[in-house]
């Protein structure tokens, strides 16, 4: 059976084999918080509220629901998965899932926060079960996870995997994993101030925070998988979809950082869009921009050495390392304004010749003034130049008066005709 559903973002057509499965789909959709299209100058903390971002998927190996702990049924394990934290759920269970998606701000960590003499530290954020086949415990180095049940744990930040019994032996502070230089930990993002900027205090390991813009429509919609992958590797608060509000919101949130880096994932049009917004906010002195080519026209990325195309999202950790080591080059940008004007009427040959004579005279005497070392020559040329310009202005004035007289005669003739 088919059913049409209109959501805040788009219209969806759902397909299900029977009424029960359709009701499960509808229940899953109701569990997703209504998304709003924010104005560029507005911001809502609901965007980082901990809600899961569900999408339908299948799994080639036994996978278990993180809500009811039962297996996802079907030959290829149909179910829902969160695109950020990979939380798994049946369609019927999604409505009961807790809002424990990947942390974004200090407030989202809650009671798990670590406070000691060094200040506030980042804890591990654990998700139970569904570990990869090759998973090994970070403590005892033995195989962990199971295909028979929901078992053992994985950190969403450093990707460490541990047995339930070894979990307490692991350091409570999370090292943030191989991308830690690019990650802004949630402990560094306190809140949004009244002006719409992050109140942030980045740790020493994150001296130049990374802001990521992804055009989800680029590369024949391949940008979607890059958007998901970046949210899994980094803080979701660092990653923005250009197709959902443009670059203004992300740049405004990062405006108070002394320095920060930007990675634009898209084509030349996406890069130009972000650069124009940087100019509008006058941020060009505090940020540097890198390009990950996803679009059809990637000339700028190719010239700057980022390659002509990228379609492998598994290489993102290596790309982030390359971005960290990359050198900075200055880029000139030109703004071309095009105006529509009427073609001037053709002048007589004598008028054109007079204008050319004036141009030649002015150019010759200016050259003498600028190049001659003799004061007498400079003074003489200056006098001739002044007389030439004076004569030209007088002729222009007479021509203007003549045109005005002609206009007055025309108006007088028009009045006589009307009478």
MARGU-433229 format. One record per residue (C-alpha): residue in one letter; x, y, z. Coordinates in steps of 0.001 Angstrom, whole numbers, padded with zeros to 6 digits, always signed. Example, Ala and Ser with C-alpha at 12.3 -4.5 7.8 and 13.67 -1.06 7.14 Angstrom:
# MARGU-433229
A+012300-004500+007800/S+013670-001060+007140/
END
This chain:
# MARGU-433229
X+000000+000000+000000/X+001043+003615-000636/X+000489+006643+001565/X+001495+010290+001170/X+002831+012245+004134/X+003727+015943+004248/X+006518+016778+006705/X+007969+020221+007621/X+010843+019610+005200/X+009372+017709+002270/X+006547+015533+000987/X+007138+011804+001377/X+005477+008803-000245/X+005665+005751+002017/X+005481+002220+000661/X+004563-000758+002870/X+003351-004317+002328/X+000464-004065+004822/X-001372-001724+007192/X+000649-002780+010243/X+003968-001900+008613/X+002527+001410+007423/X+001466+002258+010982/X+004996+001477+012164/X+006347+003932+009594/X+003887+006592+010712/X+004810+006074+014374/X+008513+006398+013520/X+007882+009657+011663/X+005921+011079+014593/X+008883+010355+016855/X+011099+012668+014855/X+010966+016233+016103/X+009535+018725+013659/X+012330+020482+011846/X+012064+024148+011111/X+013590+026148+008306/X+015488+028708+010341/X+016020+032231+009108/X+019676+033112+008700/X+019575+035462+011697/X+017732+033065+014009/X+018887+030076+015945/X+017238+027394+018078/X+018911+025005+020474/X+016426+022342+019316/X+018834+021797+016424/X+021235+020235+018967/X+018667+018781+021357/X+019914+015175+021270/X+017149+013954+018963/X+018115+011081+016675/X+018113+011622+012904/X+016501+008453+011579/X+016841+006917+008154/X+015718+003500+006900/X+018512+001021+006258/X+019360-002657+006116/X+022210-004674+007627/X+024034-007661+006178/X+024786-009162+009621/X+022647-009718+012737/X+021812-006333+014284/X+019887-005567+017476/X+017523-002790+018533/X+019035-000476+021166/X+015572+000063+022656/X+013995-003392+023064/X+017300-005299+022605/X+015657-007730+020167/X+016971-008554+016695/X+015938-006449+013746/X+013830-008887+011729/X+014079-009589+008014/X+016541-011246+005671/X+018705-008130+005573/X+017686-006685+008983/X+015416-003815+007995/X+015096-001036+010567/X+015966+002533+011433/X+019435+003902+012143/X+020519+007295+013444/X+022732+008961+010832/X+024946+010502+013544/X+025420+007968+016367/X+024258+004765+014563/X+021658+004026+017245/X+019519+001131+015902/X+015788+000707+016390/X+012702-001051+015070/X+010232+001292+013422/X+007831+000585+016287/X+010538+001269+018903/X+011833+004577+017521/X+009093+006505+019338/X+010440+005172+022678/X+014126+005886+022008/X+015791+008257+024457/X+017247+011539+023173/X+020842+010456+023712/X+022352+011202+020314/X+025915+012493+020027/X+026612+015412+022374/X+027035+018889+020914/X+027328+021346+023815/X+028312+021356+027472/X+024651+021324+028484/X+023956+018165+026456/X+026537+016122+028434/X+024549+016485+031640/X+025559+014478+034704/X+028311+012612+032838/X+030556+015679+032894/X+033996+015252+034498/X+035191+018073+036773/X+038582+017967+038480/X+041472+020264+039391/X+042218+020738+035670/X+038687+022001+035010/X+036021+020351+032859/X+037078+017266+030885/X+035416+015310+028104/X+034011+011886+029156/X+033372+008896+026905/X+029922+008651+025340/X+029082+004958+025168/X+026673+003137+022851/X+025956-000515+023537/X+026336-003375+021076/X+026320-003821+017294/X+030116-003714+017129/X+031985-004623+013920/X+033194-008215+013448/X+036840-007197+013879/X+036212-005300+017154/X+038875-005684+019865/X+038757-004458+023429/X+040935-001381+024048/X+041818-002731+027511/X+042503-006469+027135/X+042944-006549+023326/X+040571-009516+023026/X+037662-009836+020623/X+034529-008105+021842/X+030954-007744+020642/X+028544-010498+019652/X+026245-011489+016783/X+023919-013238+019255/X+022909-010312+021483/X+023422-006630+022267/X+026783-006768+024021/X+029816-004582+024928/X+030349-000867+024230/X+031660+001661+021684/X+032594+005327+022310/X+031015+007703+019796/X+034006+010063+019956/X+037281+008145+020200/X+035754+004934+018696/X+037223+002845+021545/X+035484-000535+022045/X+035509-002363+025386/X+033972-005338+027175/X+031401-004521+029821/X+033809-005948+032419/X+036770-003877+031144/X+034892-000617+030903/X+035796+000567+034386/X+039515-000007+033739/X+039593+002445+030843/X+040407+006097+031566/X+037239+008105+032135/X+038538+010972+029958/X+037935+010628+026223/X+040954+011371+023953/X+038552+012190+021037/X+040286+009806+018605/X+042406+010340+015502/X+040538+013495+014419/X+040966+015266+017782/X+042823+018223+016222/X+039745+019033+014144/X+037113+018192+016765/X+035535+020878+018943/X+034595+018940+022095/X+031127+019612+023544/X+032817+020795+026738/X+034167+023795+024784/X+030771+025001+023522/X+028957+026524+026467/X+025924+028184+024918/X+024715+030767+022408/X+024894+034400+023530/X+022279+037060+022771/X+024138+038086+019597/X+023989+034555+018145/X+027653+033586+018686/X+029107+030565+020456/X+030347+031224+023968/X+033340+028959+023459/X+036621+028090+025141/X+038565+025682+022946/X+041179+023378+024550/X+044871+023581+023571/X+044444+020574+021266/X+041982+022557+019115/X+043840+025790+018396/X+042075+026370+015074/X+038501+024971+015120/X+037123+023423+011934/X+033808+024481+010409/X+032433+022104+007741/X+029920+023046+005040/X+028507+020229+002897/X+026312+020688-000145/X+024092+017627+000205/X+022954+017986-003422/X+026487+017904-004876/X+027904+014916-006706/X+024527+013486-007717/X+023375+013741-004063/X+026534+011984-002833/X+026937+014870-000399/X+024432+013194+001947/X+026810+010376+002871/X+029644+012883+003453/X+027336+014931+005676/X+026581+011840+007800/X+030226+010799+007943/X+031435+014235+009074/X+028828+014275+011864/X+030092+010868+012997/X+033755+011990+013034/X+033315+015515+014430/X+030978+017420+016701/X+027634+017739+014841/X+027677+021416+015870/X+030606+021887+013466/X+028823+020477+010417/X+026211+022355+008356/X+024253+021496+005227/X+024382+024350+002700/X+020998+023244+001377/X+019430+023893+004792/X+019890+027594+005442/X+023149+028346+003633/X+026500+029273+005222/X+025364+032303+007256/X+024370+030430+010426/X+027607+028451+010750/X+029816+031481+010060/X+027868+033605+012534/X+028217+030992+015291/X+031991+030835+014725/X+032446+034594+014389/X+033862+035057+017908/X+036705+032534+017400/X+040059+034286+016924/X+040975+031906+014107/X+039182+028977+012526/X+039333+026821+009419/X+036570+026094+006929/X+036135+023008+004761/X+033645+023366+001914/X+032435+020089+000428/X+030910+020825-002955/X+031637+022382-006329/X+032903+025810-007375/X+029446+027312-006830/X+029387+026162-003194/X+032865+027588-002591/X+031882+030927-004133/X+028738+031021-001979/X+030746+030567+001243/X+033434+033062+000161/X+030787+035697-000565/X+029289+035215+002895/X+032767+035461+004455/X+033233+038804+002680/X+029816+039998+003851/X+030700+039220+007479/X+034308+040509+007056/X+035797+037257+008379/X+038537+036880+005748/X+041299+037820+008208/X+040448+035135+010790/X+039662+032054+008709/X+041246+029848+006034/X+039248+027774+003572/X+039866+024306+002134/X+037896+022491-000554/X+036676+018889-000810/X+035522+018513-004450/X+032075+016912-004723/X+030402+018923-007487/X+030485+018737-011247/X+032635+021846-011686/X+035716+021510-009461/X+038190+023790-011223/X+039146+025707-008071/X+039818+022528-006072/X+041940+021141-008911/X+044011+024345-009182/X+044594+024487-005417/X+045757+020856-005295/X+042715+019187-003679/X+042038+017013-006738/X+039236+016930-009264/X+036741+014728-007374/X+036230+012766-004158/X+033672+009976-003807/X+035091+007832-000985/X+033783+008935+002421/X+035955+006332+004195/X+038992+008529+003433/X+037718+011482+005483/X+040086+010951+008473/X+043062+011077+006096/X+041593+014143+004361/X+041244+015921+007710/X+044887+015144+008483/X+045879+016529+005073/X+043848+019658+005786/X+045686+020140+009075/X+049087+020004+007331/X+048065+022084+004305/X+049816+025371+003550/X+047944+028643+003097/X+047781+030509-000232/X+046295+033919-000895/X+043421+034077-003375/X+042322+037226-005235/X+038597+037650-005769/X+037002+040130-008161/X+033509+041561-008021/X+032188+042467-011478/X+029178+044767-011727/X+027284+044803-015038/X+025073+047761-015944/X+022755+048219-018914/X+023363+051483-020785/X+022123+052980-024046/X+024506+053270-026965/X+025670+056886-027460/X+024790+058523-030740/X+027470+058661-033397/X+029638+061785-033400/X+030838+063498-036542/X+034371+062841-037738/X+035444+066392-036876/X+034212+066052-033262/X+036046+062760-032825/X+039220+064255-034272/X+039041+067209-031863/X+038678+064848-028888/X+041655+062772-030068/X+043730+065965-030436/X+042911+066939-026853/X+043836+063421-025639/X+047189+063502-027419/X+048001+066960-026060/X+047109+066021-022482/X+049073+062755-022655/X+052173+064445-024122/X+052353+067221-021550/X+051624+064834-018630/X+054525+062683-019793/X+056847+065708-019829/X+055738+066728-016326/X+056348+063221-014911/X+059630+062424-016680/X+061503+065698-017220/X+064231+066817-014820/X+064197+070424-016068/X+061999+072795-014064/X+061405+075072-017067/X+060035+072197-019127/X+057752+071076-016253/X+056388+074621-015749/X+055866+075170-019474/X+054055+071834-019902/X+051885+072533-016859/X+050795+075891-018342/X+049961+074359-021720/X+048111+071491-019986/X+046002+073932-017960/X+045128+075956-021083/X+044223+072786-022995/X+041898+071554-020246/X+040397+075057-019872/X+039653+075262-023598/X+038131+071748-023568/X+035833+072629-020648/X+034748+075845-022411/X+033849+073961-025596/X+031873+071383-023594/X+029999+074208-021861/X+029079+075863-025153/X+027850+072538-026567/X+025672+072038-023496/X+024180+075538-023797/X+023455+074940-027489/X+021625+071707-026666/X+019618+073543-023988/X+018617+076278-026482/X+017532+073628-028979/X+015465+071984-026275/X+013762+075296-025413/X+012981+075927-029103/X+011464+072445-029354/X+009236+073054-026340/X+008063+076408-027780/X+007229+074734-031091/X+005306+071986-029270/X+003170+074614-027469/X+002348+076310-030770/X+001304+072983-032288/X-000975+072244-029319/X-002642+075646-029749/
END
